[in-house]
Amino acid sequence: MAGTEQGAGQAASGGAAVVVRGLVRRYSGRAVVDNLDLRIETGEFVALLGESGCGKTTLLRALAGLDRIDAGHVDGPAQPAVVFQEHRLMPWMSLWRNVALGIADDTGRPLAEAALREVGLGGREEDLPRRLSGGQAARVALARALVREPKLMLLDEPFAALDALTRIKMHVLVRELVARHRPGVLLVTHDVDEAIAIADRILVMRGGRIAASWHVGEHNGSALRASLLRELGVETEVA
């Protein structure tokens, strides 16, 4: 597409996991993502908030190579790892085969077994997905995302369907895994508290662009929460 470059597999600039410049994605002539710039460093955990329809998932799909872009440039890995809210495990495959999907058995099995141990499911390699709880399925999805040591990991509300206690446990796990493997991470979420709990930096998207940015460690938690809610259009009294 003229004037457009996407996911060519080149290394991102200056040690970044991904660099986005002037990204545009239109639907029916309307720019859902509009001249957006974004940079995520290697090992950085970025959470993306915004009202429904603001372009968050469109941006994630563009970075994943699952959707075309109409203009701009994405400088990052050609095949980033993606974890969706629906964990998309193959019900007829064992857990290790789900994790090693697309990798030859001789190398895939030991990699998958190591990844399953890392997410707390060691010894369950031959189980089928139907035997898993929601939290365990989320762990398998994370193992599958990390087994190839991705430079960029994209998370599309992967914990939204989990109960509160399981979500907290998954937040701890994903932070540990990111610290260990050092991918750049973009988490799309509607949950302000989740973003504060696990992100290094929080972005708010509005009108197809990044409207605001906060470095979590530089702010008091309750003050940051109130600021984010105001930015998202929630009245201070409700916050």
N, C-alpha and C positions, 0 to 999 in steps of 0.2 A: 504494500500500500504506500502510495507516494507520501513522503514526508513523515513516515511512521516507522519506528524501530521497536521491536519487542522481543525480550527474552532470547537474545542471540547466543547466550551461553558464555558471553565474555565476562571476565572478572569485573566486579563492581569497583568503582573508583576508590582509591586511597584506603583500602581495607574495609570499605563499607560492604554490608551484605546485599544491599540494593540501593540504587539511586534512580529516582524518577524525576523527569523534567518535562513540564508542559503537557502532562497527560490529559487527553480528551477522549471521552467515550460518549457517543450520542445514541439515543433511542428515539426514533420517529422525529428526528430533527432537534430534539432537546438534549442539551449537554447535561448528562447525569454526573459525569466527572469532567470538570471544566478547568483546563490549564493548571493541573495540580502538580506541585513539586513535593518530593518526599525523599528523605535519606534515612536509612536504618543502618546503624553500625554493626559490625560483627559482635555477637554476644549481647546486643542491646535488645531489651524486651519492651516493645511499644504496644500500647493499647489504643484502639481507635473507637471513640464514642460518637454518637450522633443520632438524630431522630430517624425513624424509619423512612426510607426513601431518599436519604441524603447522599447515597452513593457508596456507602461503606463496603457492602458485599460486591458491588460492581468493581470497585478498586481492587479488592482481594482477588476476584476472579481474573482481572486483567494481569495482576502480578503473577498469578498461577499459570498463565497461558491458557486459561479456559475460556477466555473471551477476547475478541479482537479489540484493538484500540484504533481510534480514528486519527489521532495526531499525538506527537510527543515521543518520548524515548524512555525505555526501561532498561537500565543497565544492571543486570543481575543474573543469577543462575537460570539456565534454560528449564530446569526441572526442580523447582522448589518443592518441599514437602508440604502437604495440605491436610489438615484435620478438620472435618466438618462436624456439625451438631449430630447428624445421622452418621454413625461410625462406619457404615458401609462395609461391614465384615461379610465375607462369603460364608453363608451358613453351612455349606457342605464341606468346607475346608477346615482342617485342624488349625489351632491358633498359630503354630509356627509357620504353616503355609500361608496364612493370612498376612503375617508379618513380613515374610520373605517373598511376597507376591512379585513376580517378574524377575527374581534372582534365581540362577541355576541352583538345584538342590544341594550340590556338593559344597558350595560356598554359602548358600542361603540358610541352610539349617543351623550351622553353628552361629551365624550372625543373629538369626532369629531367637535362638535359645538364650544368647547373651542379652539381647534386648528385652526379652520377657523376664529374665532374672532382674534386670535393672528396674523394671516397673513393678516388681513384686509378684510376678506370676511364674517364677521358676518352678519346674516340675509339672506344669500344666500344658506342655507343648502339644500334646495329642488331643486335648479337649476340643470340643466343638463350641462355636459361639453361643449356642442355645443354653449352655450351662453357666453363662456369665451373668453377673449383675450389671446394671448400667455403668457403675463405676469401673468394674473390671473391663467392660467393653471399651471404655474410654482409655484405659491403660493400654490395651492392645493397639488401639488406634495411634497412641503416642509412640509405642514401640515400632509400629510400622513406619511412622514418619521419621524416626530417628535412625533406623537401621542402616540407612545409606549415608549417614553423617552429612545432612544437608547444610548448605551455607545459609539458607533462608527457610524459615518455617512459618506457614500461614495458618492461623487458627480462626475458624468461623464459628463462634459461639459454641465451642466443643463441650462445655460443661452446663449449658443452659437447662438441660432436662434432668439434671442430677439433684438429689436432695441436698439441703444446706450443709450437713456434716460431710457428705461425700465430696461436695464441691471444695470445701476447705482442704480436705486431704489431697484433692487433685491439684489445688493451687500450690501446696507445698511441694508435691512431686514434680510438677512442671517447672517450678523455679529451680529445683535441684538438677533436673535434667538439662535445662538451658545453661546453667552455670557450668555443668560438666562438659557439654558438647559444644557450646559457644556458637550456635546459629544466631543470626538475627531473627527476631520474631515480630510478627504483626498479629495481634489479637483483635478481632472484631467482636465487640460486646455491647450490650445495652446496659450492663450492670456497672454503675459507678464504683461501688464498693469492691467488686472484683478487680476492676482496673487499678484501683489504689493498692490493693493487696499484692498484686503480682507484677505490675509494670514498673520499669525504670522511667518511662516517659509516657504521658497521656496526651493524645491529640483529640480535638473535637472537630468533626467535619460538618460543614454547612454550605449549602449552595454549590456542592461539587468540589469544594476546596478545603484545605486545612485552615480552619478559622482561628484556632488557638492551640497552644502547646504548653505543657507543664512538666518539669522534671520533678518526679515524686519526692525524691530525697531532700529537696530544697524547701519543702512546705510542711507545715503542721497538718496532720491527717484530717481533722475535722474542718479546718479552714479550707483545705484543698477540696474536700467533698462539697462544701457549700459553694465554692467558686465554680466547680464543675456543674453542679445542679443549676446555678444561675445561668451559666453559659448554654446549658441545654434547655433553658426556658422554664425551669421549675422555680416557683416562687420561694423566696427565702423563708417565709413562714412555714411552708411545707417542709423545706430542708431541715 
